């Protein structure tokens, strides 16, 4: 449109103030996907700008960028939570004469929605080479249909271009273009909340495991990883440029390959980086004998997908983990003084009250410092979704807040029952924190009273097993 080089405006439509989870857990990081994409585009001769809405209130910054930058292409990262705003951005892009391209997990899962409501193209897989080609075609006025790695709308139908192979060597990716966003605002936000300047790093793409509820629309079950040396270079760059104290490794699963992890830990220790870090790890990979070395390298917190305290449920979810591994890892983390964040899930098909009770008892035994209890959501493209397809009762909410239905299929119990169970975990967490500060007898008494009320009154009422007797006239 303007100038000799293609222009791309990348948009992150996420607004933190409207995310209920953000208000509960402070997890503000810029989109690593967009920052890496921006750096890749620039290296390919494309002019790039980013409209980051994280700290904004609405899409006005996008309209301003469109007017000033006049891009050929507007690329939008999509998630279920932000789908309404992403569609609003697509309308703004179209009005400005730009090609609207949707990438990210939600568009990959629901391309028809995005193509039907404003986007010209969906990129369901890895975005770097595909967006470069789209930018070049759009700038030259060439047809977009048939571009490898894309889905377009033609004659009312979604048409896929040829498949595009995944990048083989992630070391060839440039460092993220942090300067395209207001990094200092992110770092200052973390410093106010924690006293540390925190940043995020992604060392791999994909996950080779096959949990039945997990959606992998972008990378599938592929797993590719940067070399430890490339990761260390990124950590050093962040420390030198932005004086970070703490890093979050955002990999779907961190440390899958033991030799890789050993090399990274050696580099962090021997290089004197002095960074604390956190990661998401599986209980079958987080070996107790590794924890001491990870702690020496700066490990502070681990997110673990515990999911359930019932082996039956772990098997139904195809987690590939054993309760004994959960218990061993939880005990080892506690012994090492590493904070634990447990992910738990309720409502998966096959779960009974006894299974939920087993999960609560496991939670009670180990009292993780932090946790999240979600209600199972069948995401299109997963085996979970296929299993309950005939029992679906809604679609993933496109609202910007937390309103709308959460239980999207006919589960064993009503949604109000699972909401009640979430509150029980909240009470148990509070009791866990109270232990050691108030009388153990008082804590145990409150716990027994809560368990009794749950068993005798709340559960029968919520699942409809008890009815009030009819009044006599």
N, C-alpha and C positions, 0 to 999 in steps of 0.2 A: 504493500500500500504506500508506504513512505520510505524513501531511502533505498539503498542498494542491497541491504541485508534484510532477511526475514526478521519479524519481531514477534515475540511470544510474551504474553502476560500470563503468569501462573497465579492461581488464586487458591488460598486456603480459606474456605467459607466457615470454618469453625470459630464460634464466638464463646469464649470461656465463661462469661457471666451468665450464659443461658444453659450451661451444662450442669445439671444437679450433681453429677459425680465430681466435677471439678471443684464444687464448693465443699465437698467432703474430703477429697484427696487432692492436694496441691500437686499437679503433675504438668506444669506448663513448660513445654518444649516446642520450638519451631518444627515444622514438618520436615523431617530428614529427607523424605522422598522428593519434595519440591526443591529443597536446597541442592540435592545431588543432581536432579534433573536440570536445574538452572545452570549449574556448573558445566554439565555435559553439553547443553545447548550452546553456551558461550564458546566452548572449545570447538564446536562445529560451525562457528561463524554466524550464530543467531544472536540477535540482541534480546536481552531478557530483563524483565522486571517482575517483582512479586507483590501482589496485594494480599497481605496477611491480616485477616480480620480478628485474630485472637483477642486483641485488647480493644476492639472496636465495639460499636453498638448495632451497626447495620451495614448495608452494602455501599454506602456513599463513597468510601475510599476506592471501591472498584470503579464506580462511575468516573471519579476524578482521574484515576490512572488511565482509563480508556480514552478520555478526552486528551490527556497530555501525551500518552505514549503511542496511541493509535496502532495497536498490534494487528498483525495478520491473523493470529490465533490466540484464543484465550483457553488455557488448559486449567481445568478445575479438579481438585482432589475431592473425591466423594466418600462419605460415610453415611450410614442410615440416619444418624442424628442430624446431619446437616443437609439432607437431600432437598428440603424446601428452599433453603438459601442457595444451594448450588443451581437449582432450576431458575431462581431469580437472577443469578449471575449470567446464566445462558441467555436469558431474554435481554439483559443489558448488552451482552456481547453482540448479539444479532442486530440489535438496534444501532450499534456502533459500526456495523459492517464487518465484524470479525467472525471467524470460524470458531464455533464453540465446541470444545473437545472435553469429554468427561473421562477421567481415569480414576483409579482407586478401587477399593473393594466393593462398594455398593453398586457402582455403575457396572462393574464386571459381573456382579450377581444378577442385576436387573437392567440389562441394557435397553430393553424395550421401553421401560419407563422413561429413561433419560432421552432416548431418541424420539419418543412420542411427545415429549413435553419441552422441547426447545433445543436440545443438543444436536449438532450436525454429525458428530463422530463420537464413538465410544472406543477407548483403548483398553481392552480387558486384561492385557498382560503387561509385561515390562515396558516402560514408557519411553526410555531414552532414544534409541534409534528411530522408533516410530514417530515420536513427536518432531524430531529433526526433519524427517521426510515430509510430514504433514505441513510443517512450517514452510519448507521450500516449495511445496506444491501450491499452498495457499498464496504465497507471495508472488508466484509466477502465474497465478490464475489457472492452474492445471486442475483437472478433475481429482477429487479426493478418493472416490470409490476405487477399490482395488488395492489401496495401500496395504502392504503386509502388516498384520497385527491390528487391524481396525474392524469395526462394525459400523456400517452406515445404513440409512433408511433409503430404500428405493422401491417405488410403486407400492408404498404402504407395508413393505416387508423389511426385516432386518437382514442385511447381506454382509457376510464376513469376507474380508480379504484373505489372502494366503497367510498361513501361519508364519510368524517370525521367530526364529530361534532365540533362546535366552542367551544373555551374555555369558561367555565361558569364563572369563578371567575378571573377577571383581576388582583386582588390583589396578586394572586399567581405568576404573572410574576416578574422576578427579575428586579432590577434597570438596566437601559441601561448600556452596557459596554462601557462607554465613553472613557476608556483608550485604546480601540482598534483603535481609530483614533487620529489625531493630534488636540485635542480640543483647545490647546493654539493658533493654527493658526486661527481657526474660531473666537475665542474670540478676538484675536488681530486685525483681520479684522474688526470686529464690533467696537472695541474701536477706531480704526482709523477713521471709518466712522461716528460714532455717539457719541463717548466719553463714551460709555457704553459697558460692557461685557455682551453679550446677548446669551441666550440659549433657546432651545425649549423643550416643554413637551407635551406629548399626554396623556390625561386622559380617553379617551373612544375609542371605536371602533364601526364604523357603524353610520348610520343616519336613523331615522325612517320616514323621510319625503320622498315625492315621486315626486320631480320635474321631468318633462318629459324629460329634456335634460341631466340629471345627471346619470352617470354610477356608479354602485356599484358592480363591479365584484367580489370583495374579500369578503365583509361582507354582501352584500345584504342590506335589510332594518332592519337587526338586530341592536340592540343598547345595548351595555354593557359598564359599567363605573366603574372605580376604585373608591374606597371609598375616601372621602376627606382626611382622615388620611394618606392613601397611597400616595396621591398626595403631601400632605404637607411634607412627608418624602423625596420624590424625590426633592422637592424644597430646603429643608434644605441641602440635600447632595450636590446639585449643588452649593449652596452658600458657603458651607464649603470647598469643594474641589477646586472650580474654581473661587470663589469670583465674582459670577455673580451679575449684577445690575438689569437685565431686563429679562423677560421671555415671550416667545410666546406660548400660548396654541394653539396647532395645530389641535384641534378637528374639525370635519366637522361642527358641531354646538356646541357652548359652552353654558353651563348652561341650558340644556333642562329641568332639574328637579329643581324647585325652592328651595326645602329644601336642596338638595345637594349643590347648589350654596351658600346658606346662611351659611352652615357649613364650606365650604371652605373659604369664605370671613372672617368668624369669626376667623378661624385658622390663616389666613394671617395677620389679624389686631392684634389679641391678641398675636400671636407669634412674633410680631415685625420683620417680615422678611425684611421689607424695600425694597421690589422688585416692580418695575414698571412692568406692563404687558399689553399685547394686546391679542385679541381673535377675532374669527369669530362668529357673532351672528345673529339670525333672528330678524327682526323688530317686529314680533308678540310675541317674548319672552323677548326682552330687554325692560322691563317695566321702565318707567321714575322714579318710586319710588325706583327702585333698584340702579339707577345710582350713587346716592350720596354715597351709601355704597361701590359700586364697585370702585368708585374713591378714597374713603378712603383706600381701600385695595391696591391701586396702579394702577388702570386702566388708561392707557394712550392713547390707540388707539383701535378702533373697526372696523373690516372689516364687511360690511353689503352687502348682496346680494340684492341690490335694483332692478337690472335687467332692469326695464322699468318704465316709467312714465304713462303708459296706463294700466288701470285696465283690459281692454280686453286682453292685452298681458300677464299680470300676470296670468289671468285665463287660457289662452291657454297653458302656461308653467306649469300649475298645481302647482304654487308656494304656494297657500294657504295663501297668504297675501293680505292686502288691502292697497290702496294708503294712506288712512287716517293713517294707522299704520306706513307707511314709513315717512309721514310728521311729525307725533307725535314723532317718535324716532329720526329723524334728528334734530328737534328743541330741544329735550331734551338733545341730545349729545352736541349740540352747546352751550346750556345754561350751561351744566356741564363743558365745556372746554375740552371735550374729542375729539381727532382727529378722523375724519371719513375717511374711505377708502371705496368708493363705487365700487361695481362690476356692470357693465352695459353690456347688450347684444343687438346687432343689428342683424337683418336678420332672426329672428325666423319666421317660417311660419305663415302667417296671418298678419304680420306687414305691415303697410302702412306708407306713408310719414307723415301723421297726428300723428300716434303713435310715430314715432321718434321725431317729433316736441314736443309732450307732454313730452317725456323723457328729451329733451334738456331744456324745460321750468322748469321742476322739478329740474334739475341739476343747472340751473341758479338761482333758488330761494334759494337754500341751500348752493351752492358753497362748496362742500366737499373739505377738504384739499388735498386729494389724490383720485385717481380713476383709473379704468381700463375699457376700452370699447373694448369688444371682438366681433368678428363676429361669429354667431352661427355655431357650428360644430356638425353634427350628429354622435355620437359615437355608434358603434355597441352595441346592447343589450339594448338600450334605446328606449322609446316610440317615441321620436323624430326621431330616425333612422328608425324605422318601418314606421313612417308616410311619410317619404320622400324617402323610399327605391327605388321607381320607378323613382325618379328624381336625383339619385346620379350621380355625374359627376367626381368623383375622389376618392382617398383613403387618409386617414390621412398621412401627409407628414412624411417620415422617414429621412428627411435630418437633419443634425446636426445644421443647422442655421435656419433662418427665411424664406428662399426661398421656392418656390413652392406655389401651390394653397392654399388658405385659404377657399374660398367658395366652398364647396364640393357637393353642390346640386343646382338645378335650383331654385333659390330664386326669390322673386318678382322683384328684380332689379339687374343690373350687379354688379360685385364685385367693380368696380371703384366707384360706387355710395356709397357703404358702407365705402370705404376708405375715400371718401370725408367727409362723416358724422363723421367719427372718428376725422378728422382734425377740424371739427366744434367744437367738444367737447374740443379739445386742445385749440382752440382760446377762447372759453368760460371760460375755467379754467384760462387762462392767464388774461382775463379781470376781473375775480373774484379776483385774487390776486392783480390786479392793483387798485381795489376799495379801497379808503382810502389813496392811495398814490398819485394819480393824480386826476385832476378835474373830478367829476362825470359826468359833461357834455361831456367831451372828451370820457370817457368810454362808455357812452350811445351812443354817436355819432358813435364810432367804431362798437358797437354792432348792431346799426340800419343799418349801411352800409353793414356789413357782412350778416345780415338777408336779406336785399334787394337783394344783389348779389346772395345769395343762392336761393331765391324765383324766381327771374326773369331770371337768366342766368344758374347757375350751375346745379340745379336739372333738369330742362327740357332737358338740353344738355346731362346729364349723363344717364338719363333713356330713352333717345331716343324719348322724346315727342316733341322735336323741331328739325326741319331739316333746314339746310340753303337752301334758294331758289336757284333753278338752275340758273346759269348765262345765260343771253341772249347772243346769238351769234351775 
